[in-house]
């Protein structure tokens, strides 16, 4: 086979992203489960009438470089995602505020085990007021109430699966600050009328 085709096919396969719902319907025998909660809030004053929500999270398997996008679409949501075991990195978060969308690269790492569900804590996304150079602050914490809710959630969501042991492990680093960039599609105003072009 032509080496150019091999390189092209590997680049295409690396560019593929699997989109998944925030709650796994089933967990396969060769998959691990991560369980957690995401919260989003503006950390300052805002003139926009739209509250921020986490649109999606992008995870990357560190060995295969397979990428998974979790469609959160909420400002407060519990998630349980079935993934192949191994080391992962939360690469990117997409924020939506009505028609406005933003993105930040965060880069925090965690592991997925096949033997137990992994509780990865509560991921709190603090979002700056809309302005030039706005930042996103991510803090990951172990909240006892959320952990108890996660245990109840697992037993209710997967009743046919035998008792799932749950381990707790916060991603590293557990606190990150990153620049938030506006991304398309931007509201359909002529460029002249846009107040910010970040």
C-alpha positions, 0 to 999 in steps of 0.5 A: 500500500502507498505510504501516503495513503497510510499517513492520510488514513491515520490522520483521518482516523485521529481526527474522528470524534465520537459524540456521546450522551451524558448518561450511558445507556449500557456499560459493556463488559470491557468498559469502565464508567466515570461518574461526576457532576458539572456546574457552570456559573458567571463569576461577575456581572453580565449584560447578557440575558443568557446564563452560561451552560456547558455545551460539551466536554472533549476527552482524549484517550492518551494511548489511542488518541481517540476523542470523545465529546460528551454533550452536556447541554446544561449548567448543572448536570450529573454524568456517567460515561462508559469509556475504554479503560486507560488514561484520559485527558479533558482537553476542551470545554465548550460553553454556550450563552444563548447564541454565543459560544466559547471554548477553552483548552483545559488539559486535566488528566484522569484514569478509567478502570474496568474493575470499578466506576470512578467518581471524578468529583464535581467539576465547577466551571467559573466563567468571566463576564463577557469582555476582552480576555475573559477567563474560565476557572475550573475547580474539581472538588470531592463533594460528599453530598454529590458523592452520595447522589452519585451512588444512588444514581448508579444503583437506579440507572443500572439496576441489572448490573451487579453491585458496582464498586465506586472509587473516587479520584480527582483529575490532576491538576484539580484547579485550572485557569484558561483563556476563553475564546469566542467561536463560531457560529456567532450570532448573525449580525453584520461584522460592523455591529459586533461589539466584541470580536474575540 
